[in-house]
Amino acid sequence: MSSVPVTTWSLEQTSPADLLSAAAPEGDDVRIVRAEAPSPEFSRFLYASVGGDIRWTDRLSWPYAAWQEYLARPGVETWVAYDRGTPAGYVELEAQDEGVVEIVYFGLVPAFRGRRIGGHLLSYGTARAWDLAERWPGRAPTKRVWLHTCSKDGEFAMANYQRRGFTLFDTRVEPEPEVATPGPWPGAYPA
């Protein structure tokens, strides 16, 4: 199997004041709602639908029990953007030790990209990372929010993170196996 070099950039905010919000798109009926009942089926749907064309593959082999166990962990949250009732994208947060929250996954279903939903969803999700401890008694207040993006992600990903106030703290280049676009189903995206 051949490999391709993939650049991964890690970014962070170290204060809620770092967040630069983006307004909701005008004229759209976009709502952002927390998926409070852990659902492996729904989470896998979001993961495959958002990440299929940009080759997210690390969770595709997870069995049902792995999804269930991960989603049930205290401090894991999924926030979903809906456009007129249809899931348009999501932000997945994971509380870590010492007041750190990672934005583990963030993105939009391809049909909803380029409509100014991404900046709004990222702003909203980042704000929820900063106030996550309020929803999870016993968790330390958030002191740092971080994420990573890579050269496989959408062409506007890095700029969106930086416009929301994230700053770069690490860059790595590593080979990864080259994989075909996994879908959400075969043939979903034109080659």
C-alpha positions in Angstrom: 0.0 0.0 0.0 1.4 3.4 -0.9 1.6 6.3 1.5 1.2 10.0 1.3 2.7 12.8 3.5 0.1 14.4 5.7 0.7 17.6 7.5 -1.1 18.0 10.9 -1.4 21.4 12.5 -2.4 21.7 16.2 -4.1 24.9 17.3 -5.3 26.3 20.6 -7.0 29.0 22.6 -5.9 29.6 26.2 -8.6 32.1 27.2 -12.3 32.5 26.4 -11.4 36.0 25.2 -9.4 34.4 22.3 -12.7 33.3 20.7 -13.7 35.4 17.7 -17.3 34.6 17.0 -18.9 34.3 13.6 -22.5 35.3 13.2 -25.2 32.8 12.1 -25.8 32.9 8.3 -28.5 35.4 7.4 -31.8 34.0 6.1 -31.0 30.4 7.0 -32.9 28.4 9.5 -29.8 27.0 11.2 -30.1 25.6 14.7 -27.3 24.1 16.8 -28.5 21.4 19.3 -26.6 19.1 21.7 -27.2 15.4 21.0 -27.7 14.6 24.7 -28.6 10.9 24.3 -25.5 9.0 23.2 -26.3 7.3 19.9 -23.6 5.2 18.2 -25.7 5.1 15.0 -26.1 8.9 14.8 -22.5 9.6 15.7 -21.2 7.2 13.1 -23.6 8.8 10.6 -22.2 12.2 11.3 -18.6 11.0 11.2 -19.0 9.2 7.9 -21.1 11.9 6.3 -18.8 14.8 7.2 -15.5 12.9 6.8 -16.2 10.6 3.9 -14.9 12.9 1.1 -11.9 14.0 3.2 -10.8 10.5 4.1 -11.6 10.3 7.8 -10.9 6.6 8.5 -9.7 6.2 12.1 -13.2 5.4 13.5 -14.7 3.4 10.5 -13.6 0.1 12.0 -14.9 0.9 15.5 -17.5 -1.8 16.6 -20.8 -0.6 18.1 -19.5 -1.2 21.6 -16.5 1.1 21.1 -18.8 4.0 19.9 -21.1 3.3 22.9 -18.3 3.4 25.4 -16.7 6.5 24.0 -20.0 8.5 23.8 -20.9 7.5 27.4 -17.8 9.1 28.8 -18.4 12.1 31.0 -17.4 15.3 29.2 -17.9 13.9 25.7 -20.4 16.1 23.8 -21.8 16.2 20.3 -23.3 19.5 19.0 -25.2 19.2 15.7 -26.0 22.0 13.3 -29.4 21.5 11.6 -30.5 23.5 8.5 -34.2 23.3 8.2 -34.3 20.1 10.2 -31.5 18.3 8.3 -28.1 17.6 10.0 -25.6 19.9 8.3 -22.5 19.3 10.5 -21.2 18.7 14.0 -18.7 19.5 16.6 -17.5 16.8 19.0 -15.9 17.9 22.3 -13.9 15.8 24.7 -13.0 17.0 28.2 -9.5 16.0 29.2 -7.5 16.4 32.4 -6.6 19.7 34.0 -9.3 21.9 32.4 -8.4 21.0 28.8 -11.1 20.4 26.2 -10.3 19.0 22.7 -12.5 19.7 19.7 -12.0 16.1 18.4 -14.1 16.4 15.3 -15.6 19.4 13.5 -17.1 19.7 10.0 -20.0 20.0 7.6 -21.7 17.5 5.4 -20.5 18.4 1.8 -23.9 19.8 0.6 -23.8 22.4 3.4 -20.2 23.7 2.9 -19.7 27.2 1.5 -22.8 28.6 3.1 -21.2 30.3 6.1 -22.5 27.6 8.5 -19.0 26.4 9.4 -17.8 29.6 11.1 -21.0 29.8 13.1 -20.9 26.2 14.1 -17.2 26.4 15.1 -17.8 29.6 17.1 -20.7 27.9 18.9 -18.9 24.7 19.5 -15.8 26.5 20.9 -18.0 28.5 23.2 -19.5 25.2 24.5 -15.9 23.9 25.0 -15.2 27.0 27.2 -18.4 26.4 29.3 -18.3 22.6 29.3 -17.6 22.3 33.1 -20.9 24.0 33.8 -22.7 20.9 32.3 -20.4 18.3 34.0 -20.3 18.7 37.8 -16.9 17.9 39.2 -15.0 18.9 36.1 -12.4 21.7 36.3 -13.2 24.9 34.5 -11.8 25.0 31.0 -8.4 26.6 30.7 -7.5 25.5 27.2 -9.3 24.5 24.1 -7.4 22.8 21.3 -7.8 20.9 18.1 -5.9 19.6 15.1 -6.5 19.9 11.4 -4.5 18.3 8.6 -3.8 18.6 4.9 -6.6 16.1 4.1 -9.2 18.5 5.6 -11.1 21.0 3.5 -9.1 23.9 1.9 -10.7 26.5 4.2 -10.3 24.6 7.5 -7.1 26.3 8.7 -8.4 29.8 7.9 -11.7 29.1 9.7 -9.8 28.1 12.8 -7.6 31.1 12.7 -10.5 33.5 12.1 -12.1 32.0 15.2 -9.0 33.0 17.3 -7.1 29.7 17.4 -3.3 29.9 17.2 -0.8 27.3 15.9 1.4 25.6 18.5 2.6 22.5 16.6 3.2 21.2 13.1 4.0 17.6 12.1 4.4 15.8 8.8 4.0 12.0 8.8 3.3 9.4 6.1 -0.2 7.8 6.1 -1.5 5.0 4.0 -3.3 6.2 1.0 -7.0 5.2 1.1 -9.9 5.5 -1.3 -12.6 7.8 -0.3 -14.7 5.7 2.1 -18.0 7.4 1.6 -20.7 7.4 3.7 -21.4 4.9 0.9 -19.5 3.8 -2.2 -19.9 6.3 -5.1 -21.3 9.1 -2.9 -18.7 11.6 -4.1 -17.5 12.2 -7.6 -13.9 11.3 -8.2 
